[in-house]
């Protein structure tokens, strides 16, 4: 789908008036930037408070909570500029607080051992690797999108996992898809759910006084009218935009609409003329996710006070929270926050006060044992039912792509602009996405790109997750090989025309990834036409490659490699390989090889250069 540009936005000056609809992060960021440059700005907020989905009450964030990826994050820079104290809590792009620091608990209050916890993530890593491989295959084949749930269930079934391993994988997937994306796994896009999503420096931070401290600071010096519900936006006849509220009609030279995706989908605000079909279709394809926080306050902590995050690997992952966050660690509030997303979040919001308390106490009893004291209070967020939010944040379901986010961000007639997390292609569903989207629209109106924070080169989430999985595998394999075996492998690989081009430090790591294989005289290693899954490096002995007529096209002795072309070619063997005499070899499956090449670009380039040189030589 191509994006239809709606014309360049007008340029406003001190003589012009801009109305911003919504006093959340996006609206306040835009209004502050415009106000600082002398533009007359009025912010219209439907609630009786500012902040939107940033809402801190009694020291607890009921909405946005983390600065995801601290260093380089525009929110971090804004906090420092405004003198707002933050606390670094660590973590990575998937696990709050970081996987290494998470205490993983099973039913009946049992903490999983170090070995059990390691197995939990390694089996999940294997499934995630298979999901990545399947996504690459589907994209290359031009196949359509499906849900993460559909593919994940198929991959899990293929592995015939034990009950505990299956639940571990389900927990890791639920943490990412359900309780991070706030989505139902059967609707979350397999191909596009994280496509191009960028992440900043490792580790999250929290505001010591809650996210509300940021929105309060951004609102200083900005005219904000609360309890001002917008019903209609007219932008057709002349240069002016007319915003109809319950009380009055306000005329402006431009309007920045920061309504959440869920409100746009509900049609609670009428656009006159109606939004273009492409924008309406994009709004309809995207989806608003649901995340519910269940907050339990106690007289004092009964849990390990220094442990920030507790994972809950329950008997029924689909019916329980994946995480409990310790607010004593960060805010000195004796409270735990249970995180639920997707349908589980909506189900939690429907519970009565008594049912919610019973559910939460049952979860904590499973996590910490039956002697859990009664909480002072139990409450949960209700973003799905909030008429001014209608959900927590956006996600990309099956049938949508990130192009829909771009379309949602397109201005209308140069005078109606759109901001909010659902309009920011690089960081949708995040506080930084909302904040920068507001600055983006202010910069558009001012025709001044200096309003925007410097865009740092960052990793995308997909790459970082892959690197974290690679690191865990490398560490595991490095500890499983003796120094003597490692040196033997290195000596052989250095002699290889394929692997000998890998830089020395990278080669030491690559050497740990091979698995030893022994073939008897005449044993077939693989046959022509078989699916290509591994590459083999000969340690001693000989492997012969034969064509269908029996002619030998390659005799591979020590240091020689067979089977590498399947990684780059059709995925099927082009010859039959047979052992001549007893042969020892090292096997490297393509999935590990691919992971290594992505992790070490210098090695990837060296191997690519070798492949090109071989092809050129063959032509000559």
Residue pairs with C-beta under 8 A, 6 or more apart in sequence:
1 278
1 401
1 403
1 407
3 278
3 403
3 406
3 407
3 410
4 276
4 278
4 410
5 410
6 276
6 410
6 411
6 412
6 413
6 414
7 411
7 413
7 414
8 414
9 254
9 411
9 414
9 415
9 417
9 444
9 445
10 239
10 253
10 254
10 414
10 415
10 445
11 445
11 446
11 447
12 18
12 34
12 39
12 253
12 254
12 445
12 446
13 38
13 39
14 37
14 38
14 39
14 40
16 39
16 40
16 253
16 254
17 39
17 40
17 41
17 42
17 251
17 252
17 253
18 31
18 34
18 39
18 40
18 41
18 42
18 252
18 253
18 254
18 255
18 256
18 445
19 41
19 42
19 43
19 44
19 241
19 243
19 250
19 252
19 254
19 255
19 256
20 27
20 30
20 31
20 41
20 42
20 43
20 44
20 255
20 256
20 258
21 27
21 43
21 44
21 230
21 233
21 243
21 255
21 256
21 257
21 258
21 259
21 269
22 43
22 44
22 45
22 46
22 52
22 257
22 258
22 259
22 420
23 43
23 44
23 45
23 47
23 50
23 51
23 52
23 215
23 219
23 224
23 226
24 50
24 51
24 52
24 53
24 54
24 215
24 258
24 420
24 434
25 51
25 52
25 53
25 54
25 64
25 214
25 215
25 218
25 431
25 434
25 435
25 438
26 52
26 258
26 419
26 420
26 421
26 434
26 435
26 437
26 438
27 43
27 45
27 52
27 256
27 258
27 419
27 438
28 43
28 50
28 215
28 218
28 219
28 222
28 438
29 218
29 434
29 435
29 436
29 437
29 438
29 439
29 442
30 256
30 258
30 419
30 438
30 439
30 441
30 442
31 41
31 43
31 222
31 224
31 438
32 218
32 219
32 221
32 222
33 438
33 439
33 442
33 443
33 446
33 451
34 41
34 442
34 445
34 446
35 41
35 221
35 222
35 223
37 446
37 448
39 445
39 446
41 222
41 223
42 223
42 225
42 250
42 252
43 219
43 222
43 223
43 224
43 225
44 225
44 228
44 230
44 243
44 245
44 250
45 52
45 224
45 225
45 226
45 227
45 228
46 227
46 228
46 229
46 230
46 388
47 226
47 227
47 388
48 226
48 227
49 55
49 226
50 215
50 216
50 219
50 224
50 226
51 63
51 211
51 212
51 215
51 216
52 63
52 215
52 258
52 260
52 388
52 389
53 63
53 64
53 260
53 383
53 389
53 392
53 393
54 61
54 63
54 64
54 211
54 212
54 214
54 215
54 431
55 61
55 62
55 63
55 211
55 212
56 62
56 209
56 210
56 211
56 212
56 213
59 209
59 210
59 331
59 333
60 210
60 295
60 327
60 331
60 333
60 335
60 337
61 206
61 207
61 210
61 211
61 212
62 293
62 295
62 381
63 211
63 381
63 383
63 392
64 211
64 431
65 206
65 211
66 89
66 91
66 96
66 204
66 205
66 206
66 431
67 73
67 75
67 76
67 79
67 86
67 204
67 205
67 206
67 207
67 431
67 432
68 91
68 93
68 199
68 200
68 204
68 430
68 431
68 432
69 93
69 199
69 200
69 201
69 202
69 203
69 204
69 458
70 76
70 86
70 88
70 200
70 201
70 202
70 203
70 204
70 205
71 200
71 201
71 203
72 200
72 201
72 456
72 458
73 200
73 201
73 432
74 432
74 435
74 436
74 439
74 453
75 214
75 431
75 432
75 435
76 86
76 200
76 205
77 453
78 214
78 218
78 435
79 85
79 86
79 207
79 214
82 214
82 217
82 218
84 207
84 208
84 209
84 213
84 214
84 217
85 207
85 208
85 209
86 205
86 206
86 207
86 208
87 205
87 206
87 208
87 330
88 203
88 204
88 205
89 96
89 97
89 203
89 204
89 205
89 206
89 308
89 329
89 330
90 97
90 98
90 101
90 202
90 203
90 204
90 308
91 97
91 98
91 202
91 203
91 204
92 98
92 99
92 202
92 203
92 464
92 468
93 199
93 461
93 464
93 465
93 468
94 175
94 176
94 180
94 465
94 468
95 102
95 175
95 309
96 102
96 204
96 308
96 309
96 323
96 325
97 204
97 308
97 309
98 203
99 121
99 468
101 308
101 309
102 309
102 310
102 311
103 111
103 304
103 307
103 309
103 310
103 311
104 111
104 112
104 116
104 117
104 120
104 310
104 311
104 313
105 111
105 112
105 310
105 311
105 312
105 313
105 367
105 368
106 112
106 313
106 314
107 314
107 315
107 366
108 366
108 369
109 365
109 366
109 367
109 368
109 369
109 370
112 120
112 313
118 476
119 165
119 168
120 168
120 171
120 172
120 313
121 168
121 172
121 472
122 472
122 473
122 476
123 161
123 165
123 168
123 169
124 168
124 169
124 171
124 172
124 173
125 469
125 472
125 473
126 159
127 152
127 155
127 156
127 159
127 169
127 172
127 173
128 172
128 465
128 469
129 469
129 591
129 595
130 155
130 158
130 591
131 148
131 151
131 152
131 155
131 190
132 462
132 466
133 591
133 594
134 151
134 155
135 190
135 191
137 143
138 144
138 190
138 191
139 191
145 189
145 190
145 191
145 192
145 398
145 399
146 190
146 191
146 398
147 185
147 186
147 187
147 188
147 189
147 190
147 398
148 173
148 177
148 185
148 188
148 189
148 190
148 193
149 177
149 184
149 185
149 186
149 188
150 186
150 190
151 190
152 169
152 173
152 185
156 166
156 169
156 170
159 165
161 169
167 313
167 314
167 315
167 317
168 313
170 317
170 318
171 311
171 313
171 314
171 317
171 322
173 185
174 185
174 317
174 318
174 322
175 311
175 322
175 323
177 183
177 185
177 188
177 193
177 342
178 184
178 185
178 322
178 341
178 342
178 344
179 291
179 321
179 322
179 323
179 339
179 340
179 341
179 342
180 341
181 188
181 193
181 289
181 341
181 395
181 429
182 289
182 290
182 291
182 341
182 342
182 345
182 391
182 392
182 393
182 395
182 429
183 193
183 287
183 289
183 341
183 342
183 395
183 397
184 342
184 343
185 342
187 287
187 397
187 398
188 395
188 396
188 397
188 398
189 396
189 397
189 398
189 399
189 400
189 401
190 398
192 396
192 400
192 401
192 402
193 395
193 396
194 460
194 461
194 462
195 396
195 401
195 402
195 462
196 402
196 425
196 426
196 460
197 426
197 427
197 428
197 460
197 461
197 462
198 426
198 427
198 458
198 459
198 460
198 461
199 458
199 459
199 460
199 461
199 464
200 432
200 456
200 458
206 330
206 331
207 213
207 214
208 330
208 331
210 331
211 431
228 245
228 246
228 247
229 245
229 246
230 243
230 244
230 245
230 269
231 244
231 245
231 246
231 269
231 270
232 242
232 243
232 244
232 269
232 270
232 271
232 272
233 241
233 242
233 243
233 244
233 255
233 257
233 269
233 270
233 271
233 272
233 416
234 241
234 242
234 243
234 244
234 272
235 241
235 242
235 255
235 271
235 272
235 273
235 412
235 413
235 415
235 416
236 272
236 273
236 413
239 253
239 415
240 251
240 252
240 253
241 251
241 252
241 253
241 254
241 255
241 415
241 416
242 249
242 250
242 251
242 252
243 249
243 250
243 251
243 252
243 255
253 415
254 414
254 415
254 416
254 417
254 445
255 415
255 416
255 417
256 417
256 418
256 419
256 438
256 441
256 442
256 445
257 269
257 416
257 417
257 418
257 419
258 418
258 419
258 420
258 434
258 437
258 438
259 269
259 420
260 288
260 388
260 389
260 390
260 391
260 420
260 422
261 283
261 286
261 287
261 288
261 391
261 394
261 408
261 420
261 422
262 288
262 389
262 390
262 391
263 269
263 387
263 388
263 389
263 390
264 283
264 408
265 283
265 284
265 288
265 390
266 390
268 387
271 412
271 416
274 280
275 283
275 412
276 412
278 407
279 407
279 408
279 410
279 412
282 400
282 403
282 404
282 405
282 407
282 408
283 404
283 408
285 397
285 399
285 400
285 404
286 394
286 395
286 396
286 397
286 400
286 404
286 405
286 408
286 422
287 394
287 395
287 396
287 397
287 400
288 390
288 391
288 392
288 393
288 394
288 395
289 341
289 342
289 391
289 392
289 393
289 394
289 395
289 429
290 341
290 342
290 343
290 345
290 346
290 349
290 383
290 384
290 391
290 392
291 339
291 340
291 341
291 345
291 381
291 383
291 392
291 393
292 339
292 340
292 341
292 344
292 345
292 346
292 348
292 349
292 380
292 381
292 382
292 383
292 384
293 337
293 338
293 339
293 340
293 380
293 381
294 321
294 337
294 338
294 340
294 348
294 356
294 359
294 360
294 378
294 379
294 380
295 335
295 336
295 337
295 338
295 377
295 378
295 379
295 380
296 335
296 336
296 337
296 338
296 360
296 364
296 375
296 377
296 378
297 333
297 334
297 335
297 375
297 376
297 377
297 378
298 334
298 335
298 336
298 373
298 375
298 376
299 334
299 373
299 376
300 334
301 326
301 328
301 334
302 368
302 372
302 373
303 310
303 326
303 336
303 368
305 326
305 328
305 329
306 329
307 326
307 329
308 325
308 326
308 329
308 330
309 323
309 324
309 325
309 326
310 323
310 324
310 326
310 367
311 322
311 323
312 320
312 321
312 322
312 323
312 324
312 363
312 366
312 367
314 320
314 363
314 366
318 344
319 344
320 344
320 363
320 366
321 338
321 339
321 340
321 344
321 363
322 339
323 338
323 339
324 336
324 337
324 338
324 339
324 364
324 367
325 336
325 337
325 339
326 336
327 333
327 334
327 335
327 336
327 337
328 334
328 335
336 364
338 360
338 363
340 348
345 384
345 392
346 384
348 356
348 359
348 380
349 380
349 381
349 382
349 384
349 385
351 359
351 380
353 378
356 378
356 379
356 380
357 375
357 378
360 375
360 378
361 372
361 374
361 375
361 378
364 372
365 372
383 389
383 390
383 391
383 392
384 390
384 391
384 392
393 421
393 422
393 428
393 429
393 430
394 405
394 421
394 422
394 428
394 429
395 428
395 429
396 402
396 404
396 405
396 428
402 425
402 428
405 422
405 423
405 424
405 425
405 428
406 425
408 418
408 422
408 423
409 418
409 419
409 423
409 424
409 425
409 437
409 440
410 418
411 417
411 418
411 441
411 444
417 441
417 444
417 445
418 441
419 434
419 437
419 438
419 440
419 441
420 434
420 437
421 427
421 428
421 429
421 430
421 431
421 433
421 434
421 437
422 428
422 429
423 437
424 430
424 433
424 434
424 436
424 437
424 440
426 433
427 433
427 436
436 452
436 453
439 451
439 452
439 453
440 452
442 451
443 449
443 450
443 451
443 452
459 467
463 598
466 595
466 598
466 599
467 599
469 595
470 595
470 596
470 598
470 599
473 513
473 592
473 595
474 509
474 512
474 513
477 512
477 513
478 509
478 512
480 512
481 489
481 511
481 512
486 508
486 511
486 512
488 539
489 511
489 514
489 586
490 507
490 508
490 511
492 537
492 538
492 539
492 558
492 559
492 586
493 499
493 500
493 502
493 507
493 510
493 511
493 537
493 559
493 586
494 500
494 507
495 558
495 559
496 537
496 559
496 560
496 561
497 559
497 560
497 561
497 610
498 537
498 561
498 564
498 607
498 610
499 507
499 510
499 537
499 561
500 559
501 603
501 606
501 607
501 609
501 610
502 510
502 600
502 603
502 606
502 607
503 600
503 602
503 603
503 606
506 596
506 600
506 602
506 603
509 596
509 600
510 588
510 596
510 600
510 603
513 588
513 592
513 593
513 596
514 537
514 586
514 587
514 588
515 586
515 587
515 588
515 589
516 539
516 584
516 585
516 586
516 587
517 536
517 584
517 585
517 586
517 587
518 582
518 583
518 584
518 585
519 525
519 541
519 543
519 579
519 582
519 583
519 585
520 579
520 582
521 579
521 580
521 581
521 582
522 578
522 579
523 578
523 579
524 576
524 577
524 578
524 579
525 536
525 543
525 562
525 577
525 578
525 579
525 585
526 532
526 563
526 573
526 576
526 577
527 573
527 576
528 547
528 548
528 573
528 574
528 575
528 576
529 572
529 573
530 572
530 573
531 571
531 572
531 573
532 563
532 565
532 566
532 567
532 569
532 570
532 571
532 572
532 573
532 590
533 566
533 589
533 590
534 563
534 587
534 588
534 589
534 590
535 561
535 562
535 563
535 564
535 566
535 567
535 587
535 588
535 590
535 593
536 543
536 556
536 561
536 562
536 563
536 577
536 585
536 586
536 587
536 588
537 559
537 560
537 561
537 585
537 586
537 588
538 556
538 557
538 558
538 559
538 560
538 561
538 562
538 583
538 584
538 585
539 558
539 584
539 585
539 586
540 558
540 583
540 584
541 557
541 579
541 580
541 581
541 582
541 583
541 584
541 585
542 555
542 556
542 557
542 579
542 580
542 581
542 583
543 555
543 556
543 560
543 562
543 577
543 578
543 579
543 580
543 583
543 585
544 552
544 554
544 555
544 556
544 577
544 578
544 579
544 580
545 552
545 553
545 554
545 555
545 556
545 562
545 575
545 576
545 577
546 552
546 553
546 575
546 576
546 577
546 578
547 553
547 575
547 576
548 576
553 575
554 560
554 562
554 575
555 580
556 562
562 577
563 573
563 577
565 574
566 572
566 573
566 574
566 590
567 590
567 593
567 594
568 611
596 603
597 603
597 604
597 607
598 604
